[in-house]
Amino acid sequence: MAPEVLRRNYNEKCDVWSCGVIMYILLCGHPPFNGSNEKKILEKVLKGLYEFKDHEWAGVSESAKNLIKKMLTFEPDKRISAYEALNDPWFDEVLGTEKIHDRPFALYTLRNLKNFRV
């Protein structure tokens, strides 16, 4: 949960933070903010403390780590926007010359995410 959500100040940058957490998990297999209990996890979230341990991140590109760093920037005003994240060089590395909006599956997924309601 983004630090600003904990302070009840929700905006687009909270979603970027959440996507950064998800990307972190997908690339290394565990959340960026770990602790032995919920209190310790929340303390790390509120301080923005996480790390890229060498053995877990050895096979992950620097551009992927840089995007995560930008997405998990503690200060919301300094955190990248969703538009900036989608236009990050990492996507060029992963997709090549093809853009995410050129992929039918990506469009289908984005459409479903937009329509998702709890």
N, CA, C and O atoms as a MOPAC input file, in Angstrom:
PM7 MOZYME 1SCF
protein

 N      0.85400 1    -1.17300 1     0.00000 1
 C      0.00000 1     0.00000 1     0.00000 1
 C      0.89700 1     1.23200 1     0.00000 1
 O      1.79000 1     1.34300 1     0.83900 1
 N      0.67500 1     2.14300 1    -0.91400 1
 C      1.49400 1     3.34800 1    -1.01700 1
 C      1.40600 1     4.15500 1     0.27200 1
 O      0.35100 1     4.20200 1     0.90500 1
 N      2.51100 1     4.79300 1     0.66600 1
 C      2.50300 1     5.57600 1     1.90900 1
 C      1.38900 1     6.61200 1     1.94700 1
 O      0.79500 1     6.84000 1     3.00000 1
 N      1.09500 1     7.24600 1     0.80400 1
 C      0.04800 1     8.27000 1     0.80500 1
 C     -1.33800 1     7.67600 1     1.01500 1
 O     -2.22300 1     8.35400 1     1.53500 1
 N     -1.54300 1     6.41500 1     0.62000 1
 C     -2.82200 1     5.75300 1     0.88300 1
 C     -2.98500 1     5.56800 1     2.38700 1
 O     -4.07700 1     5.74100 1     2.92800 1
 N     -1.88800 1     5.21500 1     3.05600 1
 C     -1.94400 1     5.05800 1     4.51400 1
 C     -2.30900 1     6.37700 1     5.18900 1
 O     -2.87400 1     6.39100 1     6.28300 1
 N     -1.98300 1     7.47100 1     4.53000 1
 C     -2.30800 1     8.80700 1     5.06100 1
 C     -3.63000 1     9.33400 1     4.47800 1
 O     -3.98600 1    10.49600 1     4.67300 1
 N     -4.34500 1     8.45900 1     3.76200 1
 C     -5.64600 1     8.76500 1     3.15300 1
 C     -5.55800 1     9.88000 1     2.10400 1
 O     -6.43600 1    10.73800 1     2.01700 1
 N     -4.49700 1     9.84900 1     1.32300 1
 C     -4.30100 1    10.83000 1     0.25100 1
 C     -4.06700 1    10.05900 1    -1.03900 1
 O     -2.92300 1     9.83400 1    -1.43700 1
 N     -5.15500 1     9.65400 1    -1.69500 1
 C     -5.07100 1     8.76600 1    -2.85200 1
 C     -5.07400 1     9.54900 1    -4.15400 1
 O     -5.86900 1    10.47200 1    -4.33400 1
 N     -4.17200 1     9.17100 1    -5.06700 1
 C     -4.15300 1     9.73800 1    -6.41000 1
 C     -3.50200 1     8.73200 1    -7.35800 1
 O     -3.18600 1     7.61300 1    -6.95300 1
 N     -3.30300 1     9.12600 1    -8.61800 1
 C     -2.73000 1     8.24500 1    -9.64000 1
 C     -1.37200 1     7.68000 1    -9.21800 1
 O     -1.03400 1     6.54800 1    -9.56300 1
 N     -0.60800 1     8.45700 1    -8.48500 1
 C      0.73000 1     8.02900 1    -8.08900 1
 C      0.66800 1     6.80200 1    -7.15800 1
 O      1.62800 1     6.03600 1    -7.07900 1
 N     -0.44700 1     6.62200 1    -6.46300 1
 C     -0.63900 1     5.42100 1    -5.62900 1
 C     -0.70900 1     4.17500 1    -6.50500 1
 O     -0.17500 1     3.12500 1    -6.14900 1
 N     -1.36700 1     4.30000 1    -7.64700 1
 C     -1.46100 1     3.17900 1    -8.57500 1
 C     -0.09800 1     2.84100 1    -9.15900 1
 O      0.22400 1     1.66900 1    -9.35300 1
 N      0.70200 1     3.86400 1    -9.44000 1
 C      2.05400 1     3.64400 1    -9.94700 1
 C      2.86700 1     2.89000 1    -8.89800 1
 O      3.59500 1     1.95200 1    -9.22300 1
 N      2.73900 1     3.30400 1    -7.64600 1
 C      3.42800 1     2.62400 1    -6.53700 1
 C      3.00800 1     1.15500 1    -6.48700 1
 O      3.85300 1     0.26500 1    -6.39000 1
 N      1.70700 1     0.90900 1    -6.55400 1
 C      1.20100 1    -0.46600 1    -6.50600 1
 C      1.72800 1    -1.29900 1    -7.66600 1
 O      2.09400 1    -2.46000 1    -7.48300 1
 N      1.76700 1    -0.71700 1    -8.84500 1
 C      2.31800 1    -1.43200 1   -10.00700 1
 C      3.80400 1    -1.70200 1    -9.82600 1
 O      4.30600 1    -2.73800 1   -10.26200 1
 N      4.50500 1    -0.78400 1    -9.19000 1
 C      5.92000 1    -1.00300 1    -8.88300 1
 C      6.11700 1    -2.17000 1    -7.92900 1
 O      7.04600 1    -2.96200 1    -8.09000 1
 N      5.24500 1    -2.27400 1    -6.94000 1
 C      5.29800 1    -3.39800 1    -6.00000 1
 C      5.03600 1    -4.70600 1    -6.73800 1
 O      5.73600 1    -5.69500 1    -6.52100 1
 N      4.03400 1    -4.71300 1    -7.60600 1
 C      3.70600 1    -5.91600 1    -8.37400 1
 C      4.86600 1    -6.30100 1    -9.28800 1
 O      5.22700 1    -7.47400 1    -9.38100 1
 N      5.44500 1    -5.31100 1    -9.95800 1
 C      6.58200 1    -5.58900 1   -10.84600 1
 C      7.75100 1    -6.17700 1   -10.05000 1
 O      8.40500 1    -7.11700 1   -10.50100 1
 N      8.00400 1    -5.62500 1    -8.88400 1
 C      9.06300 1    -6.13100 1    -8.00900 1
 C      8.81100 1    -7.59800 1    -7.68400 1
 O      9.71100 1    -8.42900 1    -7.80400 1
 N      7.58900 1    -7.91300 1    -7.27500 1
 C      7.22700 1    -9.28800 1    -6.91600 1
 C      7.39200 1   -10.22400 1    -8.11200 1
 O      7.93800 1   -11.31900 1    -7.97900 1
 N      6.92000 1    -9.79000 1    -9.27400 1
 C      7.00700 1   -10.63800 1   -10.46700 1
 C      8.45400 1   -10.92600 1   -10.86500 1
 O      8.75200 1   -12.00200 1   -11.38300 1
 N      9.34600 1    -9.97700 1   -10.62600 1
 C     10.73100 1   -10.15600 1   -11.05300 1
 C     11.61400 1   -10.89000 1   -10.04000 1
 O     12.63700 1   -11.46100 1   -10.41600 1
 N     11.23100 1   -10.87900 1    -8.76600 1
 C     12.10100 1   -11.57300 1    -7.79600 1
 C     11.37500 1   -12.60100 1    -6.93100 1
 O     12.02000 1   -13.42300 1    -6.28000 1
 N     10.04500 1   -12.56500 1    -6.91700 1
 C      9.30900 1   -13.59800 1    -6.20200 1
 C      8.83000 1   -13.25400 1    -4.80900 1
 O      8.19000 1   -14.08100 1    -4.15800 1
 N      9.12200 1   -12.05400 1    -4.33400 1
 C      8.62700 1   -11.64100 1    -3.01100 1
 C      8.42500 1   -10.12700 1    -2.99400 1
 O      8.97900 1    -9.42200 1    -3.83700 1
 N      7.63500 1    -9.61700 1    -2.04300 1
 C      7.36400 1    -8.18000 1    -1.99300 1
 C      8.60400 1    -7.37500 1    -1.59800 1
 O      9.50600 1    -7.89800 1    -0.94300 1
 N      8.64300 1    -6.11100 1    -1.99700 1
 C      9.78700 1    -5.27600 1    -1.65300 1
 C      9.85200 1    -4.91300 1    -0.17300 1
 O     10.92500 1    -4.62000 1     0.35300 1
 N      8.72100 1    -4.93400 1     0.48400 1
 C      8.66400 1    -4.54900 1     1.88800 1
 C      8.32600 1    -5.77500 1     2.72400 1
 O      7.16300 1    -6.15700 1     2.85400 1
 N      9.36300 1    -6.38100 1     3.28500 1
 C      9.19600 1    -7.59000 1     4.10200 1
 C      9.42100 1    -7.26200 1     5.56400 1
 O     10.07300 1    -6.27800 1     5.91300 1
 N      8.87300 1    -8.09900 1     6.39200 1
 C      9.06500 1    -7.96800 1     7.82900 1
 C      8.45500 1    -9.15500 1     8.52700 1
 O      7.67600 1    -9.90800 1     7.94300 1
 N      8.81700 1    -9.31600 1     9.78800 1
 C      8.32400 1   -10.47100 1    10.54500 1
 C      6.87200 1   -10.30900 1    10.97100 1
 O      6.22500 1   -11.28400 1    11.35100 1
 N      6.35300 1    -9.08100 1    10.91200 1
 C      4.94800 1    -8.86100 1    11.23700 1
 C      4.44900 1    -7.62500 1    10.48400 1
 O      5.23100 1    -6.91000 1     9.85800 1
 N      3.15200 1    -7.38700 1    10.55300 1
 C      2.54600 1    -6.28200 1     9.80400 1
 C      3.12200 1    -4.92800 1    10.21200 1
 O      3.31200 1    -4.05400 1     9.36500 1
 N      3.39600 1    -4.75100 1    11.48900 1
 C      3.94100 1    -3.47900 1    11.98100 1
 C      5.29700 1    -3.18500 1    11.32800 1
 O      5.54800 1    -2.05800 1    10.89900 1
 N      6.16300 1    -4.19000 1    11.25400 1
 C      7.48600 1    -3.99200 1    10.66000 1
 C      7.39000 1    -3.73700 1     9.15800 1
 O      8.15800 1    -2.95000 1     8.60500 1
 N      6.44800 1    -4.40400 1     8.50500 1
 C      6.23800 1    -4.17100 1     7.07500 1
 C      5.77700 1    -2.73400 1     6.85200 1
 O      6.30500 1    -2.04800 1     5.97600 1
 N      4.80300 1    -2.26800 1     7.63000 1
 C      4.29400 1    -0.91000 1     7.48600 1
 C      5.37500 1     0.12800 1     7.78200 1
 O      5.41000 1     1.17800 1     7.14000 1
 N      6.26000 1    -0.15000 1     8.74500 1
 C      7.37100 1     0.76300 1     9.03100 1
 C      8.25900 1     0.92500 1     7.79800 1
 O      8.68600 1     2.03200 1     7.47100 1
 N      8.53300 1    -0.19400 1     7.11600 1
 C      9.36200 1    -0.13200 1     5.90800 1
 C      8.64200 1     0.61400 1     4.79100 1
 O      9.25700 1     1.40200 1     4.07300 1
 N      7.33800 1     0.36900 1     4.64100 1
 C      6.56200 1     1.07700 1     3.62200 1
 C      6.60900 1     2.57400 1     3.90200 1
 O      6.83800 1     3.36600 1     2.98800 1
 N      6.39600 1     2.96800 1     5.15300 1
 C      6.35700 1     4.38600 1     5.50900 1
 C      7.71800 1     5.06500 1     5.37200 1
 O      7.79000 1     6.29100 1     5.28600 1
 N      8.77900 1     4.29500 1     5.35000 1
 C     10.12400 1     4.85000 1     5.13500 1
 C     10.58500 1     4.64900 1     3.70100 1
 O     11.60100 1     5.20700 1     3.28800 1
 N      9.83700 1     3.84700 1     2.93600 1
 C     10.21100 1     3.56300 1     1.55500 1
 C     11.45200 1     2.69300 1     1.44900 1
 O     12.20900 1     2.80600 1     0.48400 1
 N     11.66600 1     1.82900 1     2.42900 1
 C     12.88000 1     1.00600 1     2.46700 1
 C     12.69200 1    -0.33700 1     1.76800 1
 O     11.84900 1    -1.14700 1     2.15600 1
 N     13.48500 1    -0.55100 1     0.74200 1
 C     13.53000 1    -1.83800 1     0.04800 1
 C     14.91000 1    -1.94600 1    -0.57400 1
 O     15.65500 1    -0.96700 1    -0.62200 1
 N     15.25400 1    -3.14300 1    -1.05400 1
 C     16.57000 1    -3.31400 1    -1.67900 1
 C     16.50400 1    -4.35500 1    -2.78100 1
 O     15.56700 1    -5.14900 1    -2.87000 1
 N     17.52900 1    -4.32300 1    -3.61400 1
 C     17.68600 1    -5.30900 1    -4.67600 1
 C     18.85700 1    -6.20900 1    -4.27800 1
 O     20.01100 1    -5.89600 1    -4.57000 1
 N     18.56300 1    -7.31500 1    -3.61800 1
 C     19.62800 1    -8.22800 1    -3.19400 1
 C     20.23600 1    -8.89900 1    -4.41900 1
 O     19.52400 1    -9.36600 1    -5.30800 1
 N     21.57200 1    -8.93700 1    -4.44700 1
 C     22.30800 1    -9.41700 1    -5.62500 1
 C     21.85000 1   -10.78500 1    -6.11400 1
 O     21.61400 1   -10.96600 1    -7.30800 1
 N     21.72100 1   -11.75100 1    -5.20600 1
 C     21.40400 1   -13.10800 1    -5.65000 1
 C     20.00300 1   -13.21500 1    -6.25300 1
 O     19.77400 1   -14.06000 1    -7.11900 1
 N     19.07700 1   -12.38800 1    -5.82100 1
 C     17.71200 1   -12.43100 1    -6.34500 1
 C     17.55700 1   -11.61300 1    -7.62500 1
 O     16.67300 1   -11.89000 1    -8.43500 1
 N     18.40200 1   -10.62200 1    -7.80700 1
 C     18.26800 1    -9.68000 1    -8.90700 1
 C     19.37600 1    -9.79700 1    -9.94200 1
 O     19.45800 1    -8.97800 1   -10.85700 1
 N     20.21400 1   -10.79000 1    -9.80800 1
 C     21.37300 1   -10.93500 1   -10.70100 1
 C     20.96800 1   -11.01100 1   -12.17500 1
 O     21.67400 1   -10.47100 1   -13.02600 1
 N     19.86600 1   -11.65700 1   -12.49100 1
 C     19.45900 1   -11.82200 1   -13.87800 1
 C     18.48300 1   -10.77200 1   -14.37600 1
 O     17.95500 1   -10.89300 1   -15.48100 1
 N     18.23800 1    -9.74500 1   -13.57800 1
 C     17.27200 1    -8.70500 1   -13.94000 1
 C     18.03000 1    -7.48900 1   -14.46200 1
 O     19.01800 1    -7.06200 1   -13.86600 1
 N     17.56400 1    -6.94000 1   -15.57200 1
 C     18.24900 1    -5.81100 1   -16.20000 1
 C     18.24300 1    -4.56800 1   -15.30600 1
 O     17.36900 1    -4.38300 1   -14.45900 1
 N     19.24100 1    -3.73600 1   -15.52800 1
 C     19.32100 1    -2.46300 1   -14.80800 1
 C     18.13200 1    -1.57100 1   -15.16100 1
 O     17.64200 1    -0.82200 1   -14.31700 1
 N     17.67100 1    -1.65300 1   -16.40700 1
 C     16.53900 1    -0.81600 1   -16.79700 1
 C     15.25800 1    -1.22900 1   -16.06100 1
 O     14.42900 1    -0.37500 1   -15.74800 1
 N     15.08700 1    -2.51700 1   -15.78400 1
 C     13.93000 1    -2.96600 1   -14.99700 1
 C     14.03100 1    -2.43800 1   -13.57100 1
 O     13.05000 1    -1.94700 1   -13.01100 1
 N     15.22400 1    -2.54200 1   -12.98900 1
 C     15.43300 1    -2.02700 1   -11.62300 1
 C     15.22800 1    -0.51800 1   -11.57300 1
 O     14.65600 1     0.00000 1   -10.61400 1
 N     15.69500 1     0.19400 1   -12.60700 1
 C     15.52300 1     1.65000 1   -12.64000 1
 C     14.05200 1     2.03500 1   -12.70700 1
 O     13.62800 1     2.99100 1   -12.05700 1
 N     13.26800 1     1.29000 1   -13.49300 1
 C     11.83900 1     1.57100 1   -13.56000 1
 C     11.18700 1     1.33200 1   -12.20000 1
 O     10.37400 1     2.14100 1   -11.75300 1
 N     11.53100 1     0.24500 1   -11.54800 1
 C     10.97200 1    -0.02200 1   -10.22000 1
 C     11.34500 1     1.09700 1    -9.25200 1
 O     10.50200 1     1.54900 1    -8.47700 1
 N     12.58700 1     1.54400 1    -9.28800 1
 C     13.01400 1     2.64500 1    -8.40600 1
 C     12.16900 1     3.89100 1    -8.64200 1
 O     11.77000 1     4.56500 1    -7.69200 1
 N     11.89500 1     4.19500 1    -9.91200 1
 C     11.08200 1     5.37400 1   -10.23200 1
 C      9.64300 1     5.18400 1    -9.75900 1
 O      8.99900 1     6.13800 1    -9.32200 1
 N      9.14100 1     3.95700 1    -9.84600 1
 C      7.76100 1     3.67900 1    -9.44200 1
 C      7.61300 1     3.63700 1    -7.92200 1
 O      6.55300 1     3.96700 1    -7.39100 1
 N      8.67100 1     3.23400 1    -7.22800 1
 C      8.62300 1     3.14500 1    -5.76500 1
 C      9.27900 1     4.34700 1    -5.08900 1
 O      9.62300 1     4.28700 1    -3.90900 1
 N      9.45200 1     5.43100 1    -5.83200 1
 C      9.97400 1     6.65400 1    -5.22700 1
 C      9.02600 1     7.07800 1    -4.12300 1
 O      7.81600 1     7.18000 1    -4.32800 1
 N      9.59200 1     7.32200 1    -2.95000 1
 C      8.77400 1     7.57600 1    -1.77100 1
 C      7.90100 1     8.82200 1    -1.90700 1
 O      6.70800 1     8.77700 1    -1.60800 1
 N      8.48200 1     9.92400 1    -2.35400 1
 C      7.73300 1    11.17600 1    -2.48700 1
 C      6.85100 1    11.12400 1    -3.73200 1
 O      7.37700 1    11.02400 1    -4.84000 1
 N      5.52800 1    11.18800 1    -3.58700 1
 C      4.63200 1    11.10300 1    -4.73900 1
 C      4.92300 1    12.14900 1    -5.81300 1
 O      4.79800 1    11.86100 1    -7.00300 1
 N      5.30600 1    13.35200 1    -5.41100 1
 C      5.58800 1    14.41400 1    -6.38100 1
 C      6.81100 1    14.10000 1    -7.23200 1
 O      6.94700 1    14.62100 1    -8.33900 1
 N      7.69300 1    13.26200 1    -6.73000 1
 C      8.90200 1    12.88500 1    -7.46100 1
 C      8.73500 1    11.55200 1    -8.18800 1
 O      9.56200 1    11.20200 1    -9.03000 1
 N      7.68000 1    10.80900 1    -7.87400 1
 C      7.40300 1     9.51700 1    -8.50600 1
 C      6.92300 1     9.73800 1    -9.93500 1
 O      6.23200 1    10.71800 1   -10.21300 1
 N      7.28100 1     8.83900 1   -10.83500 1
 C      6.85100 1     8.98400 1   -12.22100 1
 C      5.34100 1     8.77500 1   -12.34600 1
 O      4.71200 1     8.14300 1   -11.49700 1
 N      4.78900 1     9.31000 1   -13.40200 1
 C      3.36500 1     9.13200 1   -13.68200 1
 C      3.16200 1     7.79600 1   -14.40200 1
 O      4.12700 1     7.15600 1   -14.81900 1
 N      1.92200 1     7.38900 1   -14.54200 1
 C      1.60900 1     6.16100 1   -15.27700 1
 C      2.05300 1     6.30500 1   -16.73600 1
 O      2.59000 1     5.36300 1   -17.31900 1
 N      1.83200 1     7.46500 1   -17.31200 1
 C      2.24400 1     7.71100 1   -18.70000 1
 C      3.76000 1     7.56500 1   -18.83600 1
 O      4.24600 1     6.92000 1   -19.76500 1
 N      4.49600 1     8.16500 1   -17.91200 1
 C      5.95900 1     8.07100 1   -17.95200 1
 C      6.42200 1     6.63000 1   -17.76600 1
 O      7.37500 1     6.18800 1   -18.40900 1
 N      5.74500 1     5.90100 1   -16.88300 1
 C      6.10900 1     4.49900 1   -16.65800 1
 C      5.91200 1     3.67400 1   -17.92400 1
 O      6.77400 1     2.87300 1   -18.28700 1
 N      4.78400 1     3.86800 1   -18.59400 1
 C      4.50600 1     3.11300 1   -19.81900 1
 C      5.44200 1     3.48500 1   -20.96700 1
 O      5.58900 1     2.72100 1   -21.92200 1
 N      6.06500 1     4.63900 1   -20.87800 1
 C      6.99800 1     5.08400 1   -21.90800 1
 C      8.45600 1     4.94600 1   -21.46000 1
 O      9.35800 1     5.50900 1   -22.07900 1
 N      8.67100 1     4.20500 1   -20.39600 1
 C     10.02500 1     3.99100 1   -19.88500 1
 C     10.84500 1     3.14100 1   -20.86400 1
 O     10.28800 1     2.27900 1   -21.54400 1
 N     12.14700 1     3.37300 1   -20.94200 1
 C     13.00400 1     2.58600 1   -21.83900 1
 C     12.92500 1     1.07000 1   -21.61000 1
 O     13.20500 1     0.29900 1   -22.52800 1
 N     12.55400 1     0.63900 1   -20.42100 1
 C     12.45300 1    -0.79600 1   -20.15600 1
 C     11.44500 1    -1.45700 1   -21.09100 1
 O     11.66800 1    -2.57900 1   -21.54600 1
 N     10.32900 1    -0.76700 1   -21.38500 1
 C      9.34200 1    -1.34600 1   -22.29800 1
 C      9.91300 1    -1.50500 1   -23.69500 1
 O      9.60600 1    -2.47600 1   -24.38600 1
 N     10.75000 1    -0.55000 1   -24.12100 1
 C     11.41100 1    -0.69300 1   -25.42600 1
 C     12.32200 1    -1.90800 1   -25.41900 1
 O     12.41300 1    -2.63000 1   -26.41200 1
 N     12.99100 1    -2.13000 1   -24.30600 1
 C     13.89000 1    -3.28700 1   -24.16900 1
 C     13.10500 1    -4.59500 1   -24.25600 1
 O     13.54800 1    -5.55000 1   -24.89400 1
 N     11.96000 1    -4.63300 1   -23.62300 1
 C     11.14900 1    -5.85000 1   -23.57300 1
 C     10.35500 1    -6.05400 1   -24.86300 1
 O     10.26700 1    -7.17100 1   -25.37100 1
 N      9.78700 1    -4.99000 1   -25.38100 1
 C      8.90200 1    -5.09700 1   -26.54200 1
 C      9.59300 1    -4.83900 1   -27.87200 1
 O      9.02400 1    -5.11800 1   -28.92700 1
 N     10.80500 1    -4.31400 1   -27.83800 1
 C     11.48500 1    -3.94100 1   -29.07300 1
 C     10.84300 1    -2.69600 1   -29.64700 1
 O     10.52400 1    -1.76700 1   -28.90500 1
 N     10.65200 1    -2.66300 1   -30.94000 1
 C     10.06200 1    -1.48500 1   -31.57200 1
 C      8.55000 1    -1.45100 1   -31.40800 1
 O      7.92000 1    -0.41500 1   -31.62200 1
 N      7.97600 1    -2.57000 1   -31.03400 1
 C      6.52500 1    -2.65500 1   -30.85500 1
 C      6.15200 1    -1.96900 1   -29.53800 1
 O      6.82600 1    -2.16400 1   -28.52600 1
 N      5.10800 1    -1.18700 1   -29.54700 1
 C      4.62800 1    -0.53200 1   -28.33700 1
 C      3.54400 1    -1.38800 1   -27.70100 1
 O      2.90600 1    -2.19800 1   -28.37300 1
 N      3.34000 1    -1.20400 1   -26.40200 1
 C      2.37000 1    -2.02600 1   -25.67500 1
 C      0.97300 1    -1.90400 1   -26.27900 1
 O      0.22500 1    -2.88200 1   -26.30200 1
 N      0.60800 1    -0.70600 1   -26.77400 1
 C     -0.73500 1    -0.53800 1   -27.33600 1
 C     -0.88500 1    -1.21100 1   -28.70100 1
 O     -1.99300 1    -1.27300 1   -29.23500 1
 N      0.21700 1    -1.71900 1   -29.27600 1
 C      0.15500 1    -2.44400 1   -30.54000 1
 C     -0.11600 1    -3.93900 1   -30.34500 1
 O     -0.29400 1    -4.66800 1   -31.32000 1
 N     -0.14700 1    -4.38300 1   -29.12300 1
 C     -0.36000 1    -5.80400 1   -28.84800 1
 C     -1.81500 1    -6.04400 1   -28.48300 1
 O     -2.29900 1    -5.48100 1   -27.50100 1
 N     -2.53600 1    -6.87600 1   -29.25900 1
 C     -3.95300 1    -7.11100 1   -28.98300 1
 C     -4.20600 1    -7.62600 1   -27.57100 1
 O     -5.16900 1    -7.21300 1   -26.92500 1
 N     -3.34800 1    -8.52700 1   -27.08400 1
 C     -3.55700 1    -9.06400 1   -25.73500 1
 C     -3.41700 1    -7.95700 1   -24.69600 1
 O     -4.18100 1    -7.91000 1   -23.73200 1
 N     -2.44500 1    -7.06700 1   -24.88800 1
 C     -2.25100 1    -5.96100 1   -23.94900 1
 C     -3.46800 1    -5.04700 1   -23.94800 1
 O     -3.90800 1    -4.60500 1   -22.88600 1
 N     -4.01400 1    -4.76000 1   -25.11700 1
 C     -5.21200 1    -3.92500 1   -25.18600 1
 C     -6.38800 1    -4.58900 1   -24.48800 1
 O     -7.14400 1    -3.93000 1   -23.77300 1
 N     -6.54400 1    -5.89100 1   -24.69300 1
 C     -7.61200 1    -6.65300 1   -24.03600 1
 C     -7.44200 1    -6.58300 1   -22.51500 1
 O     -8.40400 1    -6.35200 1   -21.78400 1
 N     -6.21800 1    -6.78400 1   -22.05600 1
 C     -5.93500 1    -6.75000 1   -20.62300 1
 C     -6.19200 1    -5.35800 1   -20.05500 1
 O     -6.82400 1    -5.22900 1   -19.00600 1
 N     -5.71500 1    -4.32300 1   -20.72800 1
 C     -5.93900 1    -2.95800 1   -20.25200 1
 C     -7.42500 1    -2.62000 1   -20.20500 1
 O     -7.88500 1    -1.97300 1   -19.26400 1
 N     -8.17100 1    -3.05200 1   -21.20800 1
 C     -9.61100 1    -2.80500 1   -21.23100 1
 C    -10.28400 1    -3.49100 1   -20.03500 1
 O    -11.14200 1    -2.89700 1   -19.38200 1
 N     -9.90200 1    -4.72000 1   -19.75500 1
 C    -10.47000 1    -5.44100 1   -18.61100 1
 C    -10.12000 1    -4.75800 1   -17.29300 1
 O    -10.95600 1    -4.66400 1   -16.39400 1
 N     -8.87700 1    -4.28000 1   -17.18200 1
 C     -8.48200 1    -3.57800 1   -15.95500 1
 C     -9.28600 1    -2.29600 1   -15.75800 1
 O     -9.66100 1    -1.96500 1   -14.63300 1
 N     -9.55100 1    -1.57300 1   -16.85000 1
 C    -10.34300 1    -0.34900 1   -16.75800 1
 C    -11.76900 1    -0.64700 1   -16.29600 1
 O    -12.36900 1     0.14600 1   -15.57000 1
 N    -12.30600 1    -1.78700 1   -16.71600 1
 C    -13.68400 1    -2.14200 1   -16.39000 1
 C    -13.81800 1    -2.87100 1   -15.06400 1
 O    -14.93500 1    -3.11900 1   -14.60900 1
 N    -12.70300 1    -3.21600 1   -14.43700 1
 C    -12.73000 1    -3.96900 1   -13.19000 1
 C    -13.30500 1    -3.12800 1   -12.06000 1
 O    -12.91700 1    -1.97700 1   -11.85900 1
 N    -14.22100 1    -3.71500 1   -11.34200 1
 C    -14.81000 1    -3.06100 1   -10.16700 1
 C    -14.94300 1    -4.08700 1    -9.06800 1
 O    -15.28800 1    -5.24400 1    -9.31000 1
 N    -14.66700 1    -3.65000 1    -7.86600 1
 C    -14.77700 1    -4.55300 1    -6.71400 1
 C    -16.18400 1    -4.52300 1    -6.19000 1
 O    -16.49600 1    -5.21300 1    -5.21900 1

